[in-house]
Amino acid sequence: MGRYYDDKISTAGLDPANPFFQALENAANAVDRAESDWYKRRRDGFDQLDFGDFNKTDGQVERKYAELVRGLSVYDFKSTFDSVGPSRKDETGVFRFVRNTFDNMGITEGYSSERYVEGEEDDDGNVSYVVADDVLRYHVGRGKGMVDTLYEDLSAFTTSSLSSKNFYRFIDDDEDPGHVRVFDVFRGFGEVPLAWKAKSGYSAQQLQVMNAAGTDYNNQVGPKITAYKSTLAKYEGAGGGPIDGEFFTGTPDFPYEGFQGKNTSYNRPNNLERDLIKETRGIGS
């Protein structure tokens, strides 16, 4: 079990005479490239979670995904996860601020509006403050659904150190309102952020990876697969589909007697005038 390109796509035997031949070949190759790029991107994502110390190759990451659930390929991760429909872990009421330096994880939700960073300085030397766009309000013990935990020993899951970036909070004081520096934004989660309860024979770890990696795969590679399927339908509609089965209905002397080709065949013109057909057959009109 592996890539969609290897398991579902074959360019062998494509007919160059088909008007969609080149488009289909290009679409197939686009899927292959997208999958290779995706594994590189996931590898880079794990490197972000390990703060630059990740020592696995793209190929090792690919094999690790293949080993997650026996018989289940990455392109089926999300649909399988959705069919299982696991429940989220319970709320604990405990939060921590986490600086998100994990761009490749595709985290789009759960950001805090309570921490600020310095903005521009005006001509009088006054500094403005803007809401930080990289601080997560992480619910401790409930996990983070889009964080890929394929490797559970990464630094972002084990560290308890604080971020070195300067962050501020706003004090709404009638006498002296303003922003003060705080030291409560962490570099990582301090735990493996598993978000789902085990279900249907799948562990919380397996479900976490199936959701996070599967969602990202569908976002990054999915459009290429959709384009391939659309082009394949056009190729088949132009007479380039699977070869027909038995069509011998005549006699040894006339093996094609009674055979009717498909209207979609590019070797068979459609709706020609009767006189033109006679002329092309060498029969006078």
N, C-alpha and C positions, 0 to 999 in steps of 0.2 A: 504494500500500500504506500502510495507516495504522492506524486504530483498529478494534478488534473491533466496536464499535458501528456504525461506518460501513460496514465490509466484510461483516459477518455478520448484522446486525439491521435489520429494516424494520418500522416500525409502520404503514405505509400499508396500508389495506384490512382492518384488524382489524375484526371484527364485534362491535359493542357488545352484541349479543344473547347472545354466549357468556358463560357464568358466570365465565370466567377472563379476560375481556377486560381489566378494570381491573388485575388482578394482573399480567398479562403486560406491559401498558404501563408499570406501575410498575417491574417488574423490568428492562425495557429501559432506562428512564431511569436506573435505579440503576447500570447498567453504564456509561452515558455519563458520569455524575458521577464514578464511581470512576476512570475513565481520566483525566479532567481533573485530579482530585485527585492521581493518581499522577504525572503529568508535573510538577505543581507541587512535589510532594515530591522528585522527582529533581532538579529545579532547585535546591531548597534544599539537597539533599545535595551538589551540586557547589559550592555557596556555602560549605558547611562545609569541604570539601576545599581551597577557595581562601581560607580564613580570612576570609570576608566580602567578598572582592573580585571575586566572580564577576559578570560584567556581561551575561549572556545572559538572554533571556526564556524563559518556558515554551514558547512557540511555536518559538523557535529550538532549544531542547533537543529538542522533538518532531521537528523536521525533521532534526536531527542523527542521531537514532536511525533515522529512515526511510532515511537515506543510508548507514548502516553497511554493509549487505549488500543489493545490488540484488535487489528482489523478495521480501525477507523482512521481515515485520512483527513488532513487538515481541511480540505474543501467541504467536508461533511461535519466539521466541528459544530458550527453554529446551528445548523438545522437539527442536529442530534440534541444539542443543549436545549433548544426551544421545545423539542418534542418531550424531553424529560420534564421540563418546567420546574426546576428546583426552587425552594423558598430561600429568601434572604435570611441571613443571621439576624438575631434579635438586637434591638438597640440597647446600648449600655448607658447612654447619657454622658459618656466621657469623650472629650474631643482633644485634638492637638493640631497645631498648625504645622503643615509640612510644605516646604518649598518644593515646587514641582520643577525639577530639572530633567524630567523624563518625557521629552517631546514625542518620542517614537511610540509611546504607549497609547496615544490617542485619547487622553483623558479630557473630557469636555464638560464634566459636571463636578459640583462639590467645591467650587472656589469660594474663598472668603472675601467679604467686603470690609473686614474689620482691621486689616493691616495695610499700611501705607508705605510708600517710598518717596524719596525726595524727587521733586520735579525741577522745573526751570527756576533760575534765579533772576529777579527783575533788576532794573537799573539801580535800585536803592539797596540791593543786597539781600532782599527778602526772598526766602526760599518757599516755593509752593510745594504742596504734597498731593500725590495722586494715589488712588487705590492700587495696590499691588495686583498684578495680573498673573502671578505665579505662586500664590499661596493657597494651598488646599486646606479646607476645614475637615480634617479627617476624623471620622467616627471610630474611635478605638474599639476593637473587638468585633466590629460589624463588617470590616473589610472594604475593599475598593474594587468594584466589578471589572474595571477596564485595565487593571494592573496584571500583567502576565507573570504568573509565578512558576513558570516551567522550571526555573532554577530557584530553589528556596533558600539558598545560602548567600544571596547577594547583599551587598553592604546596605542598601536602602531598607532591607528587612531586619538587619541585625544592629545597626548603629543607633546610638542614643544621643549623638552629638548634635549641637545646634548649628544653624546656618551662619556663615560668616558675613552674609549680606546684611546691611542695615535696614531694619524695619521699624515702623512707628505705629502708634495708635493715637487716636484722637481723644482728648480729654474735654468733655463738654462741661467746663467749669464756668459759672457766671462771672467769677472774678478774674480768672486767668485761663481762658480756653486755649487749646493748642495741641500740638503733636509732640509726643515724647517717645524716645527710643525704647524699644522693648527687646527682650532676649528670650522669646518663647516660640520662635519658628525653627523647627527641626530640619535636619538634612534628609531624614527618612521616616519611615512609618514605625520603626521600632518593633515590628512584628511582621509575619507573613500575612498580608492583607486579604485573607480568604473571605469571600463574601457570601458563599452559598452553602447550604446544608446538603450533606450527602443524600443521594436518592437513587433508587433503581439500580443499585450496584455500582454507581459511580461515586468516587470519593469527592470530598470538597475540593481537593487539589485538582483533580481531573476536570471537574465542572468549571473551576476558575479559569483554567487554561483554555478549555473548549470555548468559553464565552469570550474571553479577552482576545485570544489569537484568532478565533473564528470570525468575530466581528470585524477585526482589522483586515483579515484575509478577504472577506467579502467586500469591504470598502475599497481595497487596493487592487485586488486581482479580479473580483467579481465583474466589473464592467468589461474587462477584456474577454472573459468567458462568455458573457452575454453577447458581445459583438461577434465572437466566433460562432456561436449557435445561430445567430441571425444570418451570417454569411453562409453557413452550412445549409440552412434552409433554402437560400437563394440558389446555391450550387445544385442542390438536389432538385429544386424546381425547374432548373434549366437542363434537366436530363442527366445530371451527374450523380444521381443517387445510387443506391445499391443495385447491382445487376439483377435483372429479372430472372426468375427460375425457368423451368421448362417452358419452351414455347413451340416445340416441334409438334405441328398438327397436320403436316402434309404427308407426302410420300418421299421415298429416297430420291426420286427424280425432282421433286418440287418441295424441298424441306420447309420453305417459308410460306407455302400456300395457306392462306387463311390467317396468317399472322398480322396483327395490328399493333404497330408501335405506339408509344405514348405521344400525345400531342405536345408534351413538354420537351421532347427530344430535339436537340439542336441539329440533328442529322435529318430531320423530317420537317420540311416546310409545311405550314398550315394554310388552309383556306385559299389555295391557288385556284385561279380560273380553270375551268374544265379544258378549254382550248389550249391554254398554256401547258397544262399537264400532258396533253396529247403531243404537242410539239416537242417537249423535252424527251418524250419517249420515242421520237422519230415517226410519229403518226401524223399525217396531215390533218389540218383542222377541218 
